[in-house]
């Protein structure tokens, strides 16, 4: 299964939709786990995530099928040594997947014992990596044994693990907010505390951590030097020293580095009177994403607000991380999704008119017929009269405009909820899913013929255009497509041979636009 077809998988597409539209990480993860569970018919789907101290793990998210007992609340801060008696990341190997189709056949171990105690008969564990480091795993448990795990299913699980890793990165920043909580609670030297927090910040996020900024928003000053991981001063590189004017430094930074705002309101980060409003609105922290053109880098600025207990000033501690890999990958996935949607559209629609092409039109019509829900439907075939003469006399460009004119008239006269299709060349089709009144159908057909016959003007020339129409009606939905089409085509042939520019309804014996139809 190639990579493009994986991203066209319905489950992967749905997970991408949830991630792109996420409002909060908990809702996002719970919905994704639910989709995985329903897709795989699992009993329980969950995530174990490395805690911030890297010494233990935590069951952070969980979905359970009906009748299955949740375990998440009992699996807080679990040491990996309690789960397996060796390095946990080594369990997965190069594939990143550990699959057991029958737990009872496993070698005796603490892991086997734990799984059997939870009544698990089969399980799939998929490793989650963040910045190439093992960050946890997705678990998919079954209370019945499994016979196999196909290569396609493995690839889909690996892709989902990658997408979940991106979604979880937001939760990592939420954990960082706790690092600044002690700024309110502890009374010892602020600079000492900030160094401690900064050390923790770089320790947690490793190479993705870029720099920290500590500011007094009330005074509009940067009060601590902006330091990169190597300890170098970014303020000095911009020609400033602490205390530095917050807004002026922000303007210089934007101009010197070709900064673009990715998060819509990210610009408020560079104006102390704007960002301080978040604190007064009761917001404790907020992430903002920007793009630094001079470095070709996407950065997330996670701003944490607190009130200095001695001065009453509103302070901001901003931790900045490199999110280029995640952002570029998600952007690539969005672009791939857009391309796939465009390819799907092009494969099912006529390029000139935007109507469904014949294959897609027939497929939709057959689907409605096969539902056989007792509704009375109608198939309308439309053929342009003497279209060859328009092409021969005025050229194919004018012919294309004439075809488009027919399509646009169809859209005006028949509801967009019906199936509108160009069957090819100068032939079109409309499928009415439910006819409640044949007289209304006749009025729509008459309106179409009248409107489509309005002369076209091209290069100061008036060009006449008419159409012939044949209609077949399936009473109570009892008709296969081939019979439906043959009847409509017979009615169309009758219209063509009886003066054109008219419609006829198929009745089985003779066709007449005035003939009553028994419904």
C-alpha positions in Angstrom: 0.0 0.0 0.0 1.7 3.2 -1.1 1.8 6.4 1.1 -0.7 8.3 -1.0 -3.3 5.5 -0.7 -2.7 5.3 3.0 -3.7 8.9 3.4 -6.8 8.2 1.3 -7.8 5.6 3.9 -11.1 6.7 5.4 -9.8 6.3 9.0 -6.7 8.3 8.4 -8.7 11.0 6.6 -11.1 11.3 9.5 -8.2 11.4 12.0 -6.6 14.2 10.0 -9.9 16.1 10.1 -10.1 15.9 13.8 -6.5 17.0 14.3 -6.9 20.0 11.9 -10.0 21.1 13.7 -8.9 20.4 17.3 -10.0 22.8 20.0 -8.5 21.0 23.0 -6.2 18.0 23.2 -8.4 15.9 25.4 -11.4 16.1 23.1 -9.2 15.5 20.1 -7.5 12.4 21.5 -10.7 10.9 22.9 -12.3 11.2 19.4 -9.2 9.7 17.7 -9.1 6.7 20.0 -12.9 6.2 19.5 -12.4 6.1 15.8 -9.5 3.6 16.1 -11.6 1.4 18.4 -14.6 1.3 16.1 -12.4 0.7 13.0 -10.6 -2.2 14.6 -13.6 -3.6 16.7 -11.3 -3.3 19.7 -12.4 -3.6 23.3 -10.1 -0.8 24.6 -7.8 1.7 23.0 -5.5 3.9 25.1 -2.3 5.9 25.2 0.6 5.6 27.6 2.7 8.7 27.6 6.1 9.4 29.1 5.7 11.8 32.1 7.6 15.0 32.2 10.3 13.6 34.5 10.9 10.7 32.1 11.0 8.3 35.0 7.5 7.0 34.7 4.6 6.6 32.3 0.9 7.5 32.5 -2.2 6.3 30.8 -3.3 9.7 29.6 -6.1 8.9 27.2 -8.5 6.0 26.9 -11.6 4.7 25.0 -13.6 1.7 26.0 -16.2 -0.2 24.1 -19.6 -0.8 25.7 -19.3 -3.1 28.6 -15.6 -2.8 29.0 -14.1 -1.6 32.2 -11.9 1.6 32.1 -8.4 1.4 33.5 -7.0 4.9 33.0 -7.7 6.2 36.5 -5.8 3.3 38.0 -2.7 3.7 35.8 -1.3 7.1 36.8 2.5 7.3 37.0 3.3 3.7 36.3 6.9 2.7 36.0 7.8 0.9 32.8 9.5 -1.7 35.0 6.1 -2.6 36.4 4.9 -3.4 32.9 8.0 -5.1 31.4 11.2 -6.4 32.8 13.4 -4.8 30.2 13.8 -1.5 28.2 10.3 -0.8 27.0 11.3 0.8 23.7 13.1 -2.4 22.8 9.8 -4.2 22.7 8.8 -2.6 19.4 11.9 -3.1 17.2 12.3 -1.3 13.9 8.6 -1.6 12.9 7.4 0.3 16.0 4.7 -2.3 16.5 4.3 -5.2 19.0 1.5 -7.6 18.2 0.3 -10.6 20.1 -2.6 -12.5 18.6 -3.0 -14.8 21.6 -1.7 -13.6 25.0 -1.9 -17.1 26.5 0.9 -18.3 24.1 3.3 -15.6 25.3 6.3 -16.5 27.4 5.7 -16.1 31.1 6.4 -12.5 32.2 5.0 -9.7 34.3 3.6 -8.2 31.1 1.7 -11.4 30.3 0.4 -11.6 33.8 -0.8 -8.0 33.8 -2.6 -8.5 30.4 -4.3 -11.7 31.5 -5.5 -10.1 34.7 -7.3 -7.5 32.6 -8.9 -10.3 30.5 -7.0 -9.3 27.4 -6.8 -12.1 24.8 -4.9 -10.1 22.1 -3.2 -6.8 21.9 -1.4 -4.4 19.5 1.0 -1.8 20.9 2.3 1.0 18.5 5.3 3.1 19.6 5.0 6.9 19.6 8.1 8.9 18.8 8.6 12.6 19.4 11.8 14.2 17.9 13.1 10.6 17.2 12.8 9.8 21.0 10.5 7.1 22.4 7.6 9.1 23.9 5.0 6.4 24.7 2.7 4.0 22.9 -0.8 3.4 21.6 -2.5 0.2 22.9 -5.3 -1.6 21.2 -6.7 -4.5 23.3 -9.1 -7.2 22.4 -11.1 -9.5 24.6 -11.1 -12.1 21.8 -8.1 -13.5 19.9 -7.0 -12.1 16.6 -5.8 -14.3 13.6 -3.6 -11.8 11.7 -2.5 -8.2 11.3 -2.2 -7.3 7.7 0.7 -5.2 6.2 -1.9 -2.6 5.3 -3.2 -2.4 8.9 0.4 -2.1 10.2 1.1 0.8 7.8 -2.1 2.6 8.9 -1.3 2.1 12.6 2.2 3.6 12.0 0.7 6.6 10.2 -1.8 7.1 13.0 1.0 6.9 15.6 2.8 9.8 13.7 -0.3 11.9 13.6 -1.1 11.3 17.2 2.5 12.4 18.1 1.8 15.7 16.4 -1.5 16.1 18.2 0.1 15.2 21.6 2.8 17.9 21.2 0.1 20.4 22.3 -0.3 18.5 25.5 3.4 18.7 26.1 3.2 22.5 26.2 0.3 22.2 28.6 2.6 20.3 31.0 5.2 23.1 30.7 2.7 25.5 32.2 3.1 23.7 35.5 6.8 24.7 35.5 5.9 28.3 36.1 3.3 27.6 38.8 5.9 27.8 41.5 6.6 31.5 40.5 3.4 32.3 42.4 3.9 29.8 45.2 7.6 30.1 46.1 9.2 33.2 47.7 12.9 32.6 47.0 15.0 34.6 44.6 13.2 35.1 41.3 16.3 34.9 39.1 17.4 31.6 40.7 13.9 30.3 40.2 13.9 31.3 36.5 17.2 29.6 35.9 15.7 26.5 37.4 12.6 26.7 35.2 14.8 27.4 32.1 16.9 24.4 32.9 13.8 22.2 33.2 12.5 23.6 29.9 15.6 22.7 27.9 15.8 19.4 29.7 12.2 18.5 28.8 12.2 19.5 25.1 15.8 18.9 24.3 16.9 20.0 20.8 13.5 21.5 20.0 13.9 24.1 22.7 15.2 27.4 21.3 15.1 30.2 23.9 13.2 31.7 26.8 12.0 35.3 27.3 11.2 36.8 30.7 9.3 40.1 30.6 7.5 42.6 32.8 4.4 43.4 30.9 3.2 46.2 33.2 6.4 48.2 32.5 6.8 46.9 29.0 10.3 45.6 29.5 12.2 42.5 28.8 13.9 41.9 32.2 16.0 38.9 31.5 18.3 38.3 28.6 17.0 36.1 25.8 19.3 33.1 25.9 19.7 30.3 23.3 20.5 26.8 24.5 24.2 27.5 24.1 23.9 30.5 26.5 24.4 33.1 23.8 22.4 36.4 24.0 19.8 37.0 21.3 19.2 40.4 22.6 22.8 41.4 22.1 22.5 40.2 18.5 19.6 42.6 18.0 21.6 45.5 19.6 19.8 45.5 23.0 20.7 44.8 26.6 18.4 44.2 29.6 16.2 45.8 30.5 15.1 46.1 26.9 11.9 47.9 25.6 9.4 45.1 24.9 7.6 46.6 21.9 10.7 48.1 20.3 12.6 44.9 20.5 9.6 43.0 19.1 9.5 45.3 16.0 13.2 44.9 15.5 12.9 41.1 15.8 10.1 41.0 13.2 11.9 43.3 10.7 15.3 41.7 11.1 14.1 38.1 10.8 11.2 38.4 8.2 8.7 37.1 10.8 5.2 36.0 9.6 2.3 35.3 12.0 0.9 31.8 11.7 -1.5 31.8 14.6 -4.0 34.6 13.7 -3.4 36.6 16.8 0.3 35.9 17.3 1.2 39.6 16.6 -0.1 40.5 20.1 2.9 38.7 21.5 5.0 41.7 20.3 2.9 44.4 22.0 2.9 44.4 25.8 -0.4 46.3 26.1 -2.2 43.7 23.9 -0.8 40.5 25.4 -1.3 41.7 29.0 -5.1 41.6 28.2 -4.9 37.8 28.2 -3.9 37.9 31.9 -6.8 40.1 32.8 -9.1 37.8 30.9 -8.1 35.0 33.2 -5.9 33.2 30.7 -2.9 31.6 32.4 -1.0 30.6 29.3 -1.3 30.6 25.5 0.6 29.2 22.6 1.4 31.3 19.5 3.0 30.1 16.3 5.2 32.2 14.0 7.4 31.6 11.0 10.9 33.1 11.0 11.9 33.6 7.3 15.6 34.3 7.9 15.9 30.9 9.5 13.2 29.0 7.6 11.8 27.9 11.0 8.4 27.6 12.6 8.4 28.5 16.3 5.8 28.0 19.0 5.9 30.7 21.7 4.3 29.3 24.8 3.5 32.4 27.0 2.9 31.9 30.7 1.5 34.8 32.7 1.7 35.4 36.5 1.6 38.3 38.9 4.7 39.2 40.9 3.7 39.1 44.6 6.1 41.9 45.6 5.3 44.5 42.9 1.9 43.4 41.6 3.2 43.6 38.1 2.0 41.2 35.4 4.9 39.1 34.2 5.3 36.8 31.2 7.6 33.9 30.9 7.7 32.7 27.2 9.3 29.4 26.2 10.0 29.1 22.5 10.4 25.8 20.7 11.1 24.7 17.1 8.0 23.0 15.6 9.2 23.1 12.0 9.1 19.3 11.6 5.5 19.0 12.9 4.2 22.0 11.1 5.8 21.2 7.7 4.6 17.6 8.0 1.0 18.6 8.9 1.1 21.2 6.1 2.3 18.5 3.7 -0.6 16.2 4.8 -3.1 19.1 4.3 -1.7 19.7 0.8 -1.8 16.0 0.1 -5.4 15.8 1.3 -6.2 18.8 -0.9 -4.5 17.1 -3.9 -6.4 13.9 -3.2 -9.7 15.7 -3.0 -8.9 17.5 -6.3 -8.0 14.2 -8.0 -11.2 12.7 -6.7 -13.2 15.6 -8.0 -11.5 15.5 -11.4 -12.1 11.7 -11.6 -15.8 12.2 -11.0 -16.7 15.5 -12.7 -16.7 16.9 -16.2 -14.0 19.5 -16.6 -16.1 21.9 -18.8 -19.4 21.9 -16.9 -18.6 20.8 -13.3 -21.4 18.2 -13.6 -20.8 14.6 -12.6 -19.2 12.6 -15.5 -21.1 9.6 -16.8 -19.4 7.0 -14.6 -20.0 9.0 -11.4 -23.5 9.9 -12.5 -24.5 6.3 -13.3 -23.0 5.2 -10.0 -25.1 7.7 -8.0 -28.3 6.8 -9.9 -27.7 3.1 -9.4 -27.2 3.6 -5.7 -30.5 5.4 -5.3 -32.3 2.8 -7.4 -30.8 0.0 -5.3 -32.1 1.5 -2.2 -35.6 0.6 -3.5 -37.3 2.6 -0.8 -40.6 2.8 -2.6 -40.1 6.4 -4.0 -41.0 7.3 -7.5 -38.0 8.5 -9.4 -37.5 9.9 -12.9 -34.5 9.7 -15.3 -34.3 12.6 -17.8 -32.0 12.4 -20.8 -31.2 15.7 -22.6 -29.6 15.9 -26.0 -28.5 19.1 -27.8 -30.2 19.5 -31.2 -27.9 19.8 -34.2 -24.8 20.3 -32.0 -22.5 19.3 -34.8 -23.6 22.3 -36.9 -22.7 24.6 -34.0 -19.2 23.1 -33.9 -18.8 23.2 -37.6 -20.1 26.7 -38.2 -18.7 28.5 -35.1 -15.8 26.4 -33.9 -15.3 24.1 -30.9 -14.8 27.1 -28.4 -18.3 28.2 -29.1 -19.5 24.6 -28.9 -17.9 24.3 -25.4 -19.8 27.5 -24.4 -23.0 26.0 -25.7 -22.4 22.9 -23.6 -21.7 25.0 -20.6 -25.0 27.0 -21.2 -27.0 23.7 -21.1 -25.3 22.7 -17.9 -25.9 26.1 -16.2 -29.6 25.9 -17.3 -29.9 22.5 -15.8 -28.6 23.8 -12.5 -31.2 26.6 -12.6 -34.2 24.4 -13.4 -33.5 21.3 -11.4 -32.6 21.2 -7.7 -28.9 20.7 -6.9 -29.9 17.9 -4.5 -30.7 15.8 -7.6 -28.1 14.0 -9.7 -27.0 16.2 -12.6 -24.5 14.6 -15.0 -23.0 15.1 -18.4 -23.1 11.7 -20.0 -20.7 12.6 -22.8 -20.5 14.9 -25.9 -23.9 16.6 -26.2 -25.8 14.3 -23.9 -26.8 15.1 -20.3 -28.8 13.3 -17.6 -30.9 14.4 -14.6 -32.1 11.9 -12.0 -35.0 13.1 -9.9 -35.0 11.0 -6.7 -38.6 11.5 -5.7 -41.5 12.8 -7.8 -44.3 13.9 -5.6 -46.2 15.6 -8.5 -45.8 14.8 -12.2 -47.2 18.2 -13.1 -44.3 19.9 -11.3 -41.9 17.8 -13.3 -43.5 18.8 -16.6 -43.3 22.5 -15.5 -39.6 22.1 -14.8 -39.0 20.4 -18.2 -41.0 23.2 -20.0 -39.0 25.9 -18.1 -35.8 24.2 -19.1 -36.6 24.0 -22.8 -37.7 27.6 -22.8 -34.7 28.9 -21.0 -32.1 26.9 -22.8 -33.5 28.0 -26.2 -32.7 31.7 -25.5 -30.2 32.7 -28.3 -26.5 32.8 -27.4 -24.6 35.9 -28.4 -21.0 35.3 -29.6 -18.9 37.8 -31.5 -22.0 39.9 -32.2 -23.7 36.8 -33.6 -27.0 35.3 -32.3 -26.7 31.5 -32.1 -29.8 29.4 -31.7 -29.7 26.4 -29.4 -32.4 23.8 -28.6 -32.6 20.5 -26.8 -34.6 17.3 -27.0 -35.6 15.5 -23.8 -36.7 12.0 -23.0 -38.1 11.0 -19.6 -38.7 7.6 -17.9 -40.5 7.2 -14.6 -39.9 4.3 -12.2 -43.0 3.7 -10.1 -42.3 2.7 -6.5 -38.6 2.4 -7.4 -39.1 -0.8 -9.3 -36.7 -0.5 -12.2 -33.0 -1.4 -12.8 -30.8 1.2 -14.3 -30.4 -0.4 -17.7 -34.2 -0.6 -18.2 -34.5 2.9 -16.9 -32.0 4.3 -19.3 -33.5 2.3 -22.3 -36.9 3.8 -21.6 -35.6 7.3 -21.3 -33.5 6.9 -24.4 -36.6 5.6 -26.3 -38.5 8.7 -25.3 -35.6 10.9 -26.3 -35.5 9.3 -29.7 -39.2 10.0 -30.1 -38.6 13.7 -29.3 -35.8 13.9 -31.8 -38.0 12.4 -34.5 -41.0 14.5 -33.8 -39.7 18.0 -34.3 -37.0 18.3 -31.6 -37.0 21.1 -29.0 -39.5 19.1 -26.9 -39.8 16.5 -24.2 -41.7 13.2 -24.1 -42.5 10.7 -21.3 -42.1 7.0 -21.8 -45.3 5.1 -21.3 -44.5 1.7 -22.8 -46.6 2.0 -25.9 -46.6 5.6 -27.2 -45.0 8.8 -26.0 -46.9 12.0 -25.4 -46.1 15.0 -23.3 -49.8 15.3 -22.6 -50.3 11.6 -21.8 -51.4 11.0 -18.2 -49.0 8.9 -16.2 -50.4 6.5 -13.6 -48.6 6.8 -10.3 
